[in-house]
Each structure stands twice: as structure tokens, then as C-alpha cells.
Amino acid sequence: MSKLTESEIARLHPETLALSLGFDPFLSEGAVKPPVFLTSTFAFHTAADGKQFFAWAHGEGPPRAKHDMGLIYSRLNNPNLEIFEERVAMWEGMKDAYSFSSGMAAIATTLLATHRPGDEMIVCAPVYGGTDAFIHHFLARFGISAHFVRAGTDAPAQAERYITPLTRSIFIESPANPNNRLTDIGAMKALALRHAPAPSGGGTSRILLMVDNTMAGPVFAHPARAGADIVLYSATKFLGGHSDVVGGVALANDPALLTAIAQHRAMLGGMPNPYTAWLLTRSLETLKIRAEQQQTNAGQVAAFLATHPKVRKVCYLGLLRPDDPEYAIYQKQQSGPGSLVSFYIRGGEKEAFAFLDHLKIFHLAVSLGSTESLAQHPATMTHSGLTPEDRQLGEISDDLVRLSIGIEHADDLIWDLGQALAQV
């Protein structure tokens, strides 16, 4: 076989490149799949090579492509991490990515790499409970404060009230976890530029727009195209997709941001191990077909729940209509509704628990984006650490249930939901 040229690579689709990009079989004895590079350190050909590789790792000289940097030590770089990162960046359509041992490691490292004591953040609520706790408690200890606003169509207007010369970032989950609320990324970017225009040649004075894209995944949304400076993922979810690995990703186009994230990852030690990166690379090969099947199932599940007498309201992007306030945002930002379905059951915690306890096919477990269907109660599980005020802001009430739809047969999932609701 011969190698693809750069122009040939540019014309190929992500689902094709996900099987080969960034790996040369003939550098690994002709192996069709990347081996697992279970080594802590790498040998240099010469001492001069070692000197040069470390200089590049410390950021000396102009930015270098990863494959030109030279391998040093698996806390800094490793072939499995680099292959996975190149393929994720390709899926997202961004310059580069850095992988982490968890989604929270990606979020925490990125926020620490881009904020200093005295900085302020604007956060669109709701966000994942771990993210909320890190911002509210950990960052606050270091003098980084946050203003929370309600995600949705009026988020830009709310956010503008809190922008000051100290504002360093706007943090968004879109769709938001756990109820799929959408925030206009482009409008937030325009707001950020209006108050702190990006200096020519980069720099740190601009307001960074950060988007956690975990809920949609790179199959159905590309936040950078709408203006995001940094895109974040819990790779545990759709990217991994099998409930057998924990990981995270941070992506950016700005070389200065990428360098800051890479250097903080090296200092804090939050990178994944090579086998984790290998598993995530494996999973990227089936990302699109998994996501599309999950989305097909979710559409049928949401339609069933929307007409059920024991369901008060269903939160699913596929049910949005042109007269819904968030419909225009959905049309602009996403190519599909994905597979997360949340709904408000008639009643409260007692009724929600009765429903969850009677499920037979759905697993009563947190997480999302995997091949099996999962169900959980956000108010007492993933978002239980939020203050009552933040839960109210995010509409995370005792009657809210979140479903992650898997690849089972849709008829079986609907049967399971129906028989569980009958017990409420």
C-alpha cells in the first residue's frame, strides 16, 4: 500500500480517517492497528537529540508539530496518546488536542492553564456537577470567581451584566447536562469580542469561550465553527462509548493555548496511560455508527415519552419545533439531536425513584454515551453537589430523570420505559 498525500487526506471523511490517521503500519512491523506502547521512557539516538527534544518540550523556539517533537517520556508524550489526539482533532476540525485521564482532568487542567488569581468567569448553568464543584470551590480558593447565569436563549444578555475587565472566560455546556438546554455559542463569542477583542497575533487579553461538547459529541456539533476557543470532552462518554474507560480531551486552534494546556498537563500529570489512549482510539473507529444508532433510538423513545400521561415534559432536541425559542440555535449549531433524553415525571423524588427501580433493560447508573442504555436521577446523583440555588437555576428538580439511550432495539427500550412508568 502507498501513503495518502496531504491533499488526499483533506478530501476524506472523518469516519474514514478514524481508521488510519496518524499511524504508519510500517513503523510498527506492519501492524494494521497501533500497538500499545507500554513504556515509561524512550531512547534517544544521540545526546544531541535528547537536548533538542527537551528544548522543544520546554517551548523553546517556534511551535513544533507533535510528530516532530521526538519522544521523551510518557508523562510528556507517547505514540498512543498522539494517535488518539490527532484523530480527535480531525473529528472536531481543530488544530490539535491533548488527552487526559478523565474529563475532569481535562477541565481542571485547562482552567488552571488559562486563569490566574483575580480572574473572573461566566458560567452557563446547568453544568456537570463535578465542573460546578471545581469552579465553585477549588478555583474560588485561588481567587478565581465565577458568575452563573441561566443557559438558554437569554444567556448572552444575562452574561453581559457580569462582564468586567477581569472577565477571562465564558464556560458553556451546549447541550447542557442534564436537560439539553442550548446556548448560542456564536452570540457568546460576539459578546466576548465586543468587550475584549482578540489582539492581533494572539495574546491573553481576550475573553476565552470554552465549550464542553460532551453531550453532543463531534458527530453532531462542532463548537469551534461557532466561535469556541477551547472545546472540552469527557472522552469516557461518546468518544469511548463502551463504559470501559475513563478519559478526557481539550482541543484548541491557538498554538499559545495548546502550549499552555500541554505544559500544565505535564506538570500536573493528568495524561491517560497508553492503554487508555489505545482503547479510545479503537472506539473512535465506530463513533459515527454508534452515535447515529443511538440517535435513531432516542428519537423513538422521546416520541413515546412525549405522549405518556405520567410524563410532564420531555427535554430532547429532536422535539424542538420552529416556534420553540431554542430551535434557531439548534438549527445553527447541531446536525442532529443526539441521544440524551431527559424528562420530568409527574410527581417528585418518590415517583422518579419508583420508575428507576422498576427498569429492567436500562441500567440504573450515571454516565452517558455508551452502548447500553442508562438512567439516573440528577438531583440526587450527578448534580447532587450543586447548591439549591444552582439546581433551581438549572431546573434540576426532584422530578427530573436523565436517560442515555444505547444501541439496543428501540422497541425493547420503549417496552421497558412503559412497564416502569406503569409502576409509578
Secondary structure, DSSP 8 states (H G I E B T S, - for coil): -----HHHHHHS-HHHHTTTTT--GGGTTT-SS------SB---SSHHHHHHHHHHHTT-SS---HHHH---BTTT--HHHHHHHHHHHHHHT-SEEEEESSHHHHHHHHHHHH--TT-EEEEEE---HHHHHIIIIIIHHTT-EEEEEE-STTHHHHHHTT--TTEEEEEEESS-TTT-----HHHHHHHHHHHS---TT--S-S-EEEEE-TTTHHHHB-HHHHT-SEEEEETIIIII-SSS---EEEEES-HHHHHHHHHHHHHHT----HHHHHHHHHHHTTHHHHHHHHHHHHHHHHHHHHT-TTEEEEE-GGG--TTSTTHHHHHHHBSS--SEEEEEESS-HHHHHHHHHT-SSSEE-S--SSSS-EEE-GGGTTTTTS-HHHHHHTT--TTEEEEE--SS-HHHHHHHHHHHHTT-
